[in-house]
């Protein structure tokens, strides 16, 4: 069972419709990182559910919020690597996945300049970029290990 799971996430999907997964995750990240602080939502007379969600989101200590960028952006890089992935590590697909992920990590952080009472943070940007790097490396290792097992049989 684990073998099939790992094999699925290491190979490029056969259908183009799977692009919905990395794009959907991009939208999820944008929603998560673009939410203003609860008082801004309250002042704008925004929806109560969004205010409650923002309270939960910003209720964590800053170090935990900063640390959360690492796995969130690792998953982003993994999904793009998986969708664009090819049979060989280090091919053009890896460059494309890296470019998309690193660019989004930077633009996402810079976009916070336009959200009231939010600001771009060098610490968040570093965690975004480290997360992307971790996701790219993890996917590359899995592809390499999967290919090595195929060739050793």
Backbone as JSON, one array per atom type, in Angstrom:
{
  "sequence": "XXXXXXXXXXXXXXXXXXXXXXXXXXXXXXXXXXXXXXXXXXXXXXXXXXXXXXXXXXXXXXXXXXXXXXXXXXXXXXXXXXXXXXXXXXXXXXXXXXXXXXXXXXXXXXXXXXXXXXXXXXXXXXXXXXXXXXXXXXXXXXXXXXXXXXXXX",
  "N": [[0.83, -1.19, 0.0], [1.86, 1.31, 0.88], [3.92, 1.5, -0.95], [2.55, 1.88, -3.4], [1.35, 4.32, -2.87], [3.6, 6.02, -2.57], [4.69, 5.69, -5.1], [2.68, 6.8, -6.72], [2.8, 9.54, -5.97], [5.3, 10.19, -6.84], [5.45, 10.06, -9.56], [4.71, 11.73, -12.65], [1.43, 12.9, -13.14], [-1.01, 11.31, -15.27], [-3.14, 12.62, -16.45], [-4.14, 15.83, -17.54], [-5.94, 17.23, -16.01], [-5.22, 17.05, -13.4], [-3.82, 19.3, -12.75], [-5.39, 20.94, -11.32], [-4.94, 20.41, -8.66], [-2.27, 21.51, -7.78], [-2.82, 24.2, -8.5], [-5.17, 24.75, -7.09], [-4.13, 24.5, -4.53], [-2.38, 26.67, -4.52], [-4.27, 28.75, -4.55], [-5.49, 28.25, -2.09], [-3.3, 28.77, -0.36], [-2.99, 31.49, -0.93], [-5.38, 32.52, 0.03], [-5.12, 31.86, 2.75], [-2.79, 33.29, 3.51], [-3.47, 35.84, 2.83], [-5.43, 36.9, 4.4], [-6.78, 39.52, 6.25], [-6.11, 40.99, 9.51], [-8.21, 40.27, 12.4], [-9.48, 42.62, 13.49], [-9.59, 44.39, 11.35], [-11.37, 43.13, 9.63], [-13.63, 43.23, 11.24], [-13.99, 46.03, 11.46], [-14.62, 46.6, 8.83], [-17.05, 45.51, 8.68], [-17.23, 42.84, 7.98], [-17.87, 39.33, 7.14], [-18.9, 37.24, 9.84], [-17.89, 34.62, 10.13], [-15.46, 34.79, 8.79], [-14.1, 36.61, 10.34], [-13.9, 35.13, 12.74], [-12.33, 33.02, 11.77], [-9.97, 34.43, 11.14], [-9.28, 35.27, 13.7], [-8.61, 32.8, 14.86], [-6.48, 32.1, 13.2], [-4.59, 34.13, 13.65], [-4.22, 33.79, 16.3], [-2.16, 32.23, 17.19], [1.2, 32.0, 18.5], [3.77, 34.22, 17.21], [6.14, 32.9, 16.42], [5.23, 30.34, 15.85], [3.51, 30.85, 13.76], [5.35, 31.79, 11.87], [6.94, 29.51, 11.57], [5.1, 27.81, 10.41], [5.13, 28.42, 7.74], [7.1, 26.91, 6.51], [6.3, 24.03, 6.16], [3.97, 24.55, 4.63], [4.87, 25.78, 2.25], [6.65, 23.86, 1.4], [4.92, 21.85, 0.67], [3.69, 23.11, -1.48], [5.81, 23.26, -3.38], [6.28, 20.53, -3.67], [3.86, 19.66, -4.83], [3.89, 21.02, -7.32], [6.23, 19.93, -8.39], [5.47, 17.26, -8.54], [3.26, 17.42, -10.32], [4.44, 18.47, -12.65], [6.43, 16.72, -12.98], [8.91, 14.4, -14.2], [10.36, 11.41, -15.58], [13.06, 11.43, -14.91], [15.35, 12.67, -12.47], [16.23, 16.13, -12.06], [15.59, 17.19, -14.53], [14.06, 19.37, -17.08], [11.5, 19.79, -16.04], [11.89, 19.95, -13.3], [13.2, 22.37, -13.02], [11.18, 24.1, -13.89], [9.21, 23.61, -11.92], [10.6, 24.53, -9.67], [10.97, 27.22, -10.37], [8.3, 28.21, -10.52], [7.46, 27.74, -7.87], [9.38, 29.13, -6.22], [9.04, 31.74, -7.22], [6.34, 32.23, -6.61], [6.51, 32.06, -3.82], [7.99, 34.34, -3.16], [6.42, 36.44, -4.33], [4.03, 36.07, -2.94], [4.71, 36.76, -0.33], [5.46, 39.43, -0.71], [3.04, 40.49, -1.52], [1.65, 40.86, 0.81], [2.06, 43.4, 1.6], [0.01, 44.9, 0.62], [-2.18, 44.22, 2.11], [-4.26, 45.31, 4.67], [-2.78, 46.27, 7.76], [-0.91, 44.24, 7.62], [2.31, 43.01, 6.66], [5.21, 42.58, 4.56], [7.56, 40.13, 5.49], [10.88, 39.45, 6.29], [11.68, 37.18, 7.68], [9.5, 35.44, 7.26], [9.68, 35.2, 4.51], [12.13, 33.88, 4.23], [11.48, 31.46, 5.47], [9.49, 30.62, 3.69], [11.03, 30.23, 1.35], [12.88, 28.3, 2.23], [11.09, 26.25, 2.75], [10.14, 25.72, 0.15], [12.52, 24.82, -1.04], [12.97, 22.53, 0.53], [10.7, 20.99, -0.16], [11.16, 20.59, -2.93], [13.57, 19.17, -2.86], [12.81, 16.88, -1.39], [10.89, 15.71, -3.09], [12.49, 15.2, -5.31], [14.3, 13.34, -4.25], [12.53, 11.23, -3.73], [11.68, 10.61, -6.34], [14.15, 9.82, -7.41], [14.69, 7.58, -5.75], [12.53, 5.93, -6.39], [12.97, 5.51, -9.14], [15.43, 4.2, -8.99], [14.72, 1.8, -7.7], [13.13, 0.68, -9.69], [15.0, 0.22, -11.73], [16.68, -1.59, -10.54], [15.31, -3.93, -10.46]],
  "CA": [[0.0, 0.0, 0.0], [2.75, 2.46, 0.95], [4.66, 1.54, -2.21], [1.69, 2.48, -4.41], [1.19, 5.72, -2.48], [4.84, 6.72, -2.92], [4.83, 5.65, -6.55], [1.73, 7.76, -7.26], [3.27, 10.9, -5.71], [6.61, 10.42, -7.44], [5.31, 10.09, -11.03], [3.87, 12.76, -13.25], [0.09, 12.36, -13.4], [-1.28, 11.08, -16.69], [-4.18, 13.51, -16.96], [-3.9, 17.26, -17.32], [-6.89, 17.75, -15.02], [-4.55, 17.06, -12.09], [-3.28, 20.64, -12.48], [-6.28, 21.55, -10.34], [-4.38, 20.24, -7.32], [-1.33, 22.58, -7.41], [-3.45, 25.52, -8.61], [-6.06, 24.87, -5.94], [-3.3, 24.73, -3.35], [-1.94, 28.07, -4.62], [-5.4, 29.58, -4.12], [-5.61, 28.03, -0.64], [-2.23, 29.53, 0.28], [-3.28, 32.91, -1.08], [-6.45, 32.81, 0.99], [-4.56, 31.75, 4.1], [-1.8, 34.33, 3.79], [-3.99, 37.15, 2.46], [-6.51, 37.32, 5.29], [-6.39, 40.61, 7.16], [-6.3, 40.74, 10.95], [-9.64, 40.28, 12.76], [-10.04, 43.95, 13.7], [-9.85, 44.98, 10.03], [-12.61, 42.5, 9.15], [-14.68, 43.78, 12.09], [-14.21, 47.43, 11.06], [-15.23, 46.61, 7.49], [-18.32, 44.82, 8.82], [-17.09, 41.61, 7.19], [-18.6, 38.16, 7.63], [-18.5, 36.77, 11.17], [-17.07, 33.41, 10.01], [-14.12, 35.2, 8.38], [-13.51, 37.22, 11.53], [-13.54, 34.02, 13.64], [-11.2, 32.32, 11.16], [-8.8, 35.3, 11.31], [-8.91, 35.2, 15.13], [-7.91, 31.53, 15.04], [-5.24, 32.15, 12.44], [-3.64, 35.03, 14.29], [-4.17, 33.48, 17.73], [-0.95, 31.48, 17.5], [2.38, 32.86, 18.67], [4.41, 34.56, 15.94], [7.12, 31.9, 16.01], [4.5, 29.21, 15.27], [3.03, 31.32, 12.46], [6.51, 31.82, 10.98], [7.34, 28.13, 11.32], [4.11, 27.15, 9.57], [5.43, 28.68, 6.33], [7.98, 25.85, 6.0], [5.56, 22.91, 5.55], [3.01, 25.02, 3.63], [5.55, 26.01, 0.98], [7.21, 22.58, 0.97], [3.83, 21.16, -0.03], [3.52, 23.79, -2.76], [6.88, 22.8, -4.27], [6.04, 19.1, -3.93], [2.75, 19.52, -5.78], [4.33, 21.43, -8.65], [7.19, 18.91, -8.85], [4.7, 16.07, -8.87], [2.46, 17.64, -11.52], [5.31, 18.69, -13.81], [7.49, 15.72, -12.88], [9.27, 13.49, -15.28], [10.97, 10.16, -15.11], [14.45, 11.61, -14.49], [15.59, 13.83, -11.62], [17.06, 17.19, -12.61], [15.2, 17.57, -15.89], [13.42, 20.68, -17.24], [10.33, 19.88, -15.17], [12.34, 20.35, -11.97], [13.47, 23.82, -13.11], [9.88, 24.76, -13.96], [8.58, 23.51, -10.59], [11.35, 25.42, -8.79], [10.69, 28.6, -10.75], [6.94, 28.53, -10.1], [7.38, 27.73, -6.41], [10.16, 30.23, -5.66], [8.41, 33.0, -7.61], [5.14, 32.41, -5.8], [6.91, 32.3, -2.43], [8.4, 35.75, -3.06], [5.26, 37.29, -4.61], [3.07, 35.91, -1.86], [5.16, 37.57, 0.82], [5.41, 40.85, -1.09], [1.64, 40.86, -1.62], [1.12, 41.23, 2.12], [2.19, 44.85, 1.71], [-1.27, 45.48, 0.22], [-3.22, 43.79, 3.04], [-4.22, 46.22, 5.82], [-2.13, 45.84, 9.0], [0.02, 43.14, 7.36], [3.53, 43.53, 6.03], [6.16, 41.54, 4.15], [8.51, 39.81, 6.55], [12.07, 38.73, 5.83], [11.65, 35.86, 8.31], [8.51, 34.63, 6.54], [10.22, 34.92, 3.18], [13.16, 32.85, 4.39], [10.79, 30.19, 5.73], [8.85, 30.25, 2.42], [12.05, 29.73, 0.43], [13.39, 27.04, 2.77], [10.04, 25.26, 2.52], [10.18, 25.36, -1.28], [13.73, 24.02, -1.22], [12.73, 21.23, 1.16], [9.74, 20.25, -0.99], [11.83, 20.2, -4.18], [14.56, 18.12, -2.54], [12.1, 15.66, -0.98], [10.31, 15.08, -4.28], [13.6, 14.71, -6.12], [14.79, 12.12, -3.59], [11.54, 10.17, -3.95], [11.77, 10.23, -7.75], [15.4, 9.07, -7.54], [14.56, 6.28, -5.09], [11.57, 5.14, -7.17], [13.65, 5.11, -10.38], [16.47, 3.24, -8.65], [14.07, 0.53, -7.44], [12.69, 0.13, -10.98], [16.16, -0.24, -12.5], [17.33, -2.71, -9.84], [14.49, -5.15, -10.61]],
  "C": [[0.88, 1.26, 0.0], [3.52, 2.62, -0.35], [3.84, 2.22, -3.3], [1.47, 3.97, -4.14], [2.41, 6.52, -2.9], [5.04, 6.77, -4.43], [3.91, 6.68, -7.22], [2.28, 9.19, -7.13], [4.65, 11.19, -6.26], [6.54, 10.54, -8.96], [4.42, 11.23, -11.47], [2.49, 12.17, -13.51], [-0.19, 12.27, -14.9], [-2.29, 12.06, -17.28], [-3.88, 14.96, -16.59], [-4.8, 17.85, -16.24], [-6.27, 17.82, -13.62], [-3.93, 18.41, -11.77], [-4.16, 21.38, -11.47], [-5.72, 21.44, -8.93], [-3.34, 21.31, -6.99], [-1.94, 23.98, -7.53], [-4.41, 25.76, -7.45], [-5.29, 25.14, -4.66], [-2.74, 26.15, -3.35], [-3.05, 29.0, -4.12], [-5.62, 29.47, -2.61], [-4.54, 28.83, 0.11], [-2.49, 31.03, 0.2], [-4.37, 33.34, -0.11], [-5.89, 32.86, 2.41], [-3.64, 32.91, 4.44], [-2.31, 35.73, 3.48], [-5.11, 37.65, 3.35], [-6.02, 38.45, 6.19], [-6.64, 40.21, 8.62], [-7.77, 40.92, 11.31], [-10.24, 41.68, 12.92], [-10.36, 44.67, 12.39], [-11.16, 44.43, 9.47], [-13.8, 43.06, 9.93], [-15.02, 45.21, 11.67], [-14.91, 47.54, 9.7], [-16.61, 45.95, 7.49], [-18.35, 43.56, 7.95], [-17.84, 40.45, 7.81], [-18.03, 37.65, 8.95], [-17.6, 35.53, 11.07], [-15.64, 33.76, 9.63], [-13.38, 35.84, 9.55], [-13.06, 36.13, 12.51], [-12.33, 33.25, 13.09], [-9.91, 33.11, 11.34], [-8.33, 35.28, 12.77], [-8.14, 33.92, 15.42], [-6.53, 31.57, 14.39], [-4.18, 33.0, 13.13], [-3.52, 34.79, 15.79], [-2.92, 32.71, 18.14], [0.21, 32.44, 17.72], [3.08, 33.08, 17.33], [5.4, 33.5, 15.48], [6.43, 30.7, 15.37], [3.96, 29.59, 13.9], [4.18, 31.32, 11.45], [6.93, 30.41, 10.6], [6.37, 27.41, 10.39], [4.37, 27.37, 8.08], [6.25, 27.53, 5.73], [7.18, 24.69, 5.4], [4.56, 23.36, 4.47], [3.67, 25.2, 2.27], [6.3, 24.77, 0.49], [6.16, 21.8, 0.18], [3.59, 21.79, -1.4], [4.55, 23.28, -3.77], [6.69, 21.33, -4.63], [4.95, 18.94, -4.99], [3.14, 19.93, -7.19], [5.34, 20.43, -9.21], [6.46, 17.66, -9.3], [3.94, 16.28, -10.18], [3.34, 17.76, -12.77], [6.35, 17.58, -13.97], [7.69, 14.83, -14.08], [9.94, 12.26, -14.71], [12.4, 10.33, -14.58], [14.58, 12.81, -13.56], [16.46, 14.86, -12.35], [16.71, 17.64, -14.01], [14.53, 18.94, -15.89], [12.22, 20.86, -16.31], [10.73, 20.36, -13.78], [12.62, 21.85, -11.94], [12.15, 24.59, -13.13], [9.18, 24.75, -12.6], [9.27, 24.45, -9.61], [11.02, 26.87, -9.09], [9.31, 29.03, -10.28], [6.88, 28.68, -8.58], [8.14, 28.89, -5.77], [9.52, 31.58, -5.99], [7.16, 33.26, -6.77], [5.49, 32.72, -4.35], [7.28, 33.77, -2.21], [7.19, 36.67, -3.27], [4.21, 37.23, -3.51], [3.46, 36.77, -0.66], [5.07, 39.05, 0.5], [3.96, 41.35, -1.17], [1.03, 41.27, -0.28], [1.25, 42.73, 2.39], [0.83, 45.53, 1.46], [-2.44, 45.06, 1.12], [-3.14, 44.69, 4.27], [-3.66, 45.55, 7.08], [-1.3, 44.57, 8.84], [1.22, 43.74, 6.67], [4.4, 42.36, 5.59], [7.2, 41.35, 5.26], [9.68, 39.01, 5.98], [12.1, 37.32, 6.41], [10.68, 34.92, 7.61], [9.04, 34.25, 5.17], [11.28, 33.83, 3.24], [12.51, 31.5, 4.63], [10.07, 29.7, 4.47], [9.87, 29.58, 1.5], [12.66, 28.42, 0.92], [12.37, 25.91, 2.58], [10.01, 24.78, 1.08], [11.37, 24.45, -1.54], [13.56, 22.62, -0.65], [11.78, 20.38, 0.33], [10.35, 19.75, -2.29], [12.81, 19.05, -3.93], [13.86, 16.8, -2.18], [11.5, 14.95, -2.19], [11.4, 14.49, -5.16], [14.17, 13.41, -5.55], [13.83, 10.96, -3.84], [11.58, 9.68, -5.39], [13.03, 9.38, -7.97], [15.29, 7.68, -6.94], [13.61, 5.37, -5.87], [12.21, 4.64, -8.46], [14.72, 4.05, -10.1], [15.87, 1.86, -8.38], [13.61, -0.14, -8.73], [13.86, -0.47, -11.75], [16.86, -1.42, -11.83], [16.55, -4.01, -9.97], [14.84, -5.91, -11.86]]
}
